[in-house]
Structures are given as structure tokens and as C-alpha cells.
């Protein structure tokens, strides 16, 4: 499949003047729904990948192959530009290169590489970040591995909330200097934190979940933030709906009495039944 068009649209989003919320997606159907509803970008998180593929918490037990395969399933289902959380690149800088190659092939529009020390080491009680030198090496490796220059490489750090704002700004500036296309800041920030960061870096910014007065998208846009995550509630909602439906059936509720089930029309829309009907008539009848 041809991926460049969606990558170019993703570039337009982060190169614009507005701050948008991506749609959190985890499979082909959720991606189609997000696209149908008009989301400019889909977001596939590492935590959600672990939940979806393994039914396991976000402890970096998912493999690159499993992650890339699920990203490809999402991408082939539609044309929604997909950004993904590639965690620490599944290892050192050489592993980062392999990660970029696999995810570029899988069709993602943008991917993040972070400088968190992952997976958790023996005896580690608190989150930690790798050295800034290793972080720079990972960003440079990611850029070197990219073949389609329209693929967006995003440097990610949690350092402001782990090692302090000064170290966070130092890292962001160093990653920007490698040539990454955007920077993602995870962890809690205040307005004064973001003001300080925005004064030091020029590439587009992205934020993890924000709360309180940081939810003002006009303010975020004025500070160079182009994408702000809202969490991953769609997957949690799907888990709750599945649990409630199965429990109701187990408790004796008749299928016709179930509440909150997708209509036949909605199922036909998200599975693109009309396309398959047309192809059947064209090629099989």
C-alpha cells in the first residue's frame, strides 16, 4: 500500500497553527470509527497495544513484531494518519533503527522514541531516563533508519517530571538539534513549565494527557503544541461494554434484550459491507 499521502496530511497537521486531539485507536474497527468521525490523526499507544495484543499491563513485554503487526492492521483498514508510541525503540540505538524500519513498512505516519530507561531494571523503584548522550544516539539512529522522509520522527521525554525542568529543556533542545520533526513531553506540566519549554524549542510540540487549565487548546496552540492526547478511554469503554454484555448473557438476558449493541447499519458501516457487496457483484457474480 502507498503510505505517503497520510504522512503528508500528518505533516500538515503538525505544521499548522491549531492544537488537535488525536483519536485513540487500537484495531481496524476503532480506526475506521475515528476516521468516520473526522479525527485528523489516530494514536496507537504502547500501553494499549499491550492490552490489545497480550491482555497484559504496560510493562514492556510486547515485542516489536507484535506491535508492528497490529499497527499494520490498523493502517490497512483505512486512510487515517496514525502516530504510534514506539517506547524506547525496543532496545538500544541499533534496535531503534530496526523499529523505525518495521513501523515505516507498517504504514505509520509518525513514531515516538523516548529516553525513559526501559524495561524496568532489577531493584528499580522509580522511573529513570537514560543519559542524554544515549538519547541523542537513539534520535540520530531513528533519523538514519528512515527511508521515506515524510515519516515523522518524534523525540519523546518524561524528563521534566523525572529529573526536573532544566534537564528536560536541555534534552529537548539536544533532540531538536539532531533533526527530529517534533518533540513529545510526557508527564505533568504546568503552564509555566510549558512557557519555558516553548521559549527554547522551535519544532512542533506534543503532550500526553493534560488536566485543568492545560486543557485550553488555544493556549496550547499558542505555545507550539500541535497534538495533545486525551487518554485512551475508547479501549477502556470497549472492555466495559464487552464485560457487561457477556455478563448479561451469562446471567440469562436474552440477546434481543441487550442494551448498547451496535445496530446492523453501524456494523455495516464500520465493516464496509457495501464495498464488499460491490466487489462481490463485480468480481464473483
GIWOFEN-V214744 format. One record per residue. NEAR is the number of other C-alpha atoms within 10 Angstrom. Layout:
NEAR + NEAR
This chain:
8 + 8 + 20 + 17 + 14 + 23 + 24 + 16 + 17 + 24 + 18 + 11 + 19 + 22 + 15 + 13 + 16 + 17 + 23 + 21 + 18 + 21 + 27 + 25 + 26 + 25 + 21 + 19 + 19 + 20 + 30 + 23 + 18 + 19 + 18 + 13 + 10 + 11 + 17 + 18 + 26 + 27 + 26 + 26 + 22 + 20 + 17 + 23 + 25 + 20 + 17 + 16 + 15 + 13 + 10 + 15 + 15 + 15 + 12 + 17 + 12 + 19 + 10 + 20 + 12 + 13 + 24 + 24 + 15 + 19 + 26 + 20 + 17 + 26 + 25 + 16 + 17 + 15 + 18 + 28 + 28 + 27 + 26 + 22 + 21 + 24 + 24 + 24 + 25 + 21 + 17 + 14 + 20 + 15 + 17 + 25 + 22 + 19 + 27 + 28 + 17 + 19 + 24 + 22 + 16 + 21 + 26 + 29 + 28 + 27 + 27 + 25 + 26 + 27 + 24 + 20 + 15 + 18 + 15 + 14 + 10 + 6 + 6 + 9 + 8 + 7 + 16 + 17 + 17 + 14 + 13 + 17 + 11 + 14 + 25 + 21 + 18 + 27 + 29 + 19 + 20 + 27 + 22 + 11 + 16 + 19 + 12 + 13 + 11 + 19 + 26 + 24 + 23 + 30 + 30 + 29 + 25 + 22 + 26 + 22 + 16 + 16 + 13 + 11 + 18 + 14 + 15 + 21 + 22 + 17 + 23 + 26 + 17 + 19 + 27 + 21 + 14 + 16 + 15 + 20 + 21 + 26 + 26 + 21 + 24 + 19 + 14 + 15 + 19 + 13 + 13 + 9 + 15 + 21 + 15 + 15 + 23 + 19 + 11 + 13 + 20 + 14 + 22 + 24 + 27 + 23 + 22 + 17 + 16 + 18 + 12 + 7 + 11 + 17 + 13 + 12 + 18 + 14 + 15 + 25 + 19 + 14 + 21 + 25 + 26 + 24 + 23 + 23 + 17 + 16 + 16 + 18 + 12 + 14 + 18 + 12 + 11 + 12 + 12 + 12 + 15 + 13 + 11 + 15 + 18 + 14 + 12 + 16 + 13 + 10 + 9 + 9 + 13 + 10 + 11 + 7 + 10 + 13 + 11 + 9 + 14 + 9 + 9 + 8 + 9 + 12 + 13 + 13 + 16 + 16 + 15 + 14 + 13 + 11 + 12 + 11 + 10 + 11 + 12 + 11 + 10 + 9 + 7 + 7 + 6
